[in-house]
């Protein structure tokens, strides 16, 4: 296509506009009413949805980090050690596990988590770290093996 002057070049959008609108309509395909098939409505809705999605991904990460911290803290309370003391004891014994792994251990592998707590507690006792409480008999994890059914 040959354009003889600049205004004709600017006015001819051609296939670019079609594909740009097509991309927006694809993203708006599951919307209801005119937000689905009117471009001016669709583009507003799609931009808002993409902004919410971006914000949601960040919030999901924060929520998961908070959940992992809560689980590890509950596991530490169960064995009579504070969370900060537990983390500090693990760091000083060069056991570098992140919150996700520690929370998985606290849920699915209570004996492994208990071993980590013991290691951390011993290191904390040797180095004089605070917040070590006496372990209560009521806070123990009971499995089927520990229950005596007579």
N, C-alpha and C positions, 0 to 999 in steps of 0.2 A: 504494500500500500504506500503510495507516494503522497505526501502532504505538501501543498504548494505554499502554505503560509502557517504561521504559529497558531492562530486561533483554531484552525481545523485540527491540528495535532493535539491541542489541549482538550478539545471536545470529544475526541474519539477515544472512549475508554475501552470498548470492545470486550474481549474475553476476560480481562483482568477483573472487571467489576463483577462479571457473572460468577467467577470462581471465588471471589472474596465473599459475595453474598451467599454462595452455596455453602461455604465453610461455616458461616454463622447459622444458616438454617439447619445444617446437620447437628450443630450443638444444641439448637432449640427444638429438635424434632420431638422430644417427649413433653414439651410444654402444652398447656391448654389454650384454646381460643386464639385470639389474634397475636399473642406473643409467639405463637408457633409459625405463622405464615405472613406477618407484616414485618418488613425489614426494620422499620424504625422502632417498633416495640421489641422485636426479637433481639436487636443488638443491645438494647438497654438491659434486658433480662439476662442475656448471656454474659455481659460484662459484670453485672452484679453477682451472678452465680460464680464466675471465675474468681472474683475478689473474695467471696465467702469460702470458696474451696481452698484458696491460698491461706486464709486465716485459719481455716479448720485444720489444715495439716500441721500448723504450728501448735494449735491448741491440743491436738491429739498427742503430739510429742510431750507436751507439758503434763497432760493427764496421765500418760503412761509412766513418766518419770515419778510423778507423785504416788501412783499406785505401787510402783516397785519399792519406793522408800517406805511406804506404809507397811508393806508386807515384810520387809527386812526388819523394820522397827518392831513389828509384832513378834517376829521370830526371836529377836534379841530379848524382848521383855519376857518371853516364855522361859528363857534360860537365865534371867536375872542380870543381864548386861545392858547398859545403855547403848544406843545406836552409835554415838560419837566414839565411845570407848571401844566398841566393837570394830569400827572402821579404823581407828587409830592403831589398835592392836594388830589388825591384819596388815596394815601398811608397814608397821615396824617389823613384822615377820616376813616381809616381802611377798605376801600373797595379794596379788593384784587382780581382783575380780570386780566387774562393774555391778551396778545396782540390779540390772536385769538378771544376770547370772545368780547373784545372791538371792534374789526373790524366787527364782526358779528352784534353787536348792532348798529354800525355806519351805516351799510348798510341796515339792515332789520328792525331795531327798532329805527328810528331817534328820536322819542320823549323820549324814555328811555335813549338814548345817550345824548340828550339835558339835561335831568334831571341830569345825571352824570356830565356833564360839569358845570351845575349850582352849584351843590354841591362842585365840585372841585374849581370853581371860587370863591365861598363864602369863602372857607377855605383859598385859596390863598390870598384873600383880607384881611382877618382877620390877617393872619400871615405875610403879607407883601412880598409875593413872586412876582417876576418880570414877565413881558411878558403877561400882560392882556391888550388886546386892546378893543376898543369900537366895539360892534357888528354892522355890517352894515345891512341895510334893504335888500340889494341885495344878501346877503349870506344866507338868510333863506331858509329852506326846505319848498317847497310848495307841498301840496297834493291836491287832488280834492276838499276837503272841503274848503281849503284856497282860491281857485280861484273863483272869482266872474264872472260868465258868464251871462251877461245881453243881 
